[in-house]
Amino acid sequence: MNIIEEIIYPVLQEFKEEEEFDYELSPELKIFGDGAYFDSITLVRFVIAVQDKISELTDKTLILATPQAMSRSNSPFRTVTTLSEYIDELLAEAK
């Protein structure tokens, strides 16, 4: 499964249209943090939408915003790539 193409980009596209964000979809797109498009409220909504998309496509329920994720020195929510790697890690653990 291509996590970026099948999960993250569709959700980002929905947010782009709903919120009228002016970003191009790319693996380097900053999701949260300095210079990113999402504030904390938008990030929460985005994470929930991504979790829903994961469940829809994989029949697995993942919780992305855990204390372990939040305590990492490098946030998994920084960019599309870091989020994809984090989701891949959680899906591997869920098997």
N, C-alpha and C positions, 0 to 999 in steps of 0.2 A: 504494500500500500504506500502510495506517495502522500505522506502526511501534509506536506505543503500544498500540493495541488488539490487534494480531495477533502481536506478538513479546514486548513487555515485560510487559504485564499477565498473559498466561497463565503466564509464568515466575514472576512475583511471586506469583501465586495459588498455584502449586505450593509455593513456599517458605513462604508464609503457612500453608498447611496442614501441611506437613512439620515446620516449626520452631515452629509455634504462635505466630507473630508476630501482634501486635494492631495492624495498620495497615489503613487504608482505601486502596484503589487510587485514586490521583489523580496528575495531572501534576506536582504540587509535592512528592510523596512524596520524602523524603530517603533516598537509597540508601546513601550512604557519606559519612563526615565527621562533624563535630559535630552531635549530635542525630539521627543516622541509626540505622537498625535493624541494619545489617550491620557486623560487624567484618571484619577483613581476610580471614580464612579464608572466611567466608560470602560475601564479595564475590567471591573467586576462584571459588567454586562457582557463584555466580549468573552471572558473566561467561561461564563455560564453557557453562552452560545456555542463555544468550542466544545465544551463537555457534552452538550446535547448532540452536536454533529458527530462526535466520537461514538456516542451511544447508538445513534441512528445507523452508523456505518459498520460498527464492530460488535454490537450487542454487549459491549462492556461498559460498565459505569466507572469512570475515573473522576477523582477529585483532584483538580490541578492546583488549587490554592490551598496548600497544606502548610502547617508550621515548618516542615522540612524544606519545602520550596521557598518559603519566605526567609528562611535563615541561611540560605546559600549565599556565599560571597558574591557569586555572579547570578543575578536573577534570571530564571528561565523565561521571563516575560519581556526581556530587553528587545529582542528582534524576532522576526519570523523564524530564522534559523535556530536560535536558542530554544524557542518554544517547540519547534518541530523535534529537536533532539530530546527535549524533556518528555514530550508525549511518547516518542519512540521508546524511551527508557521505561516509562510507566506501563505501556502496552506489553513490553517484554516481561515485566514483572507480573503482569496480570494473567499470564498464560498458565 
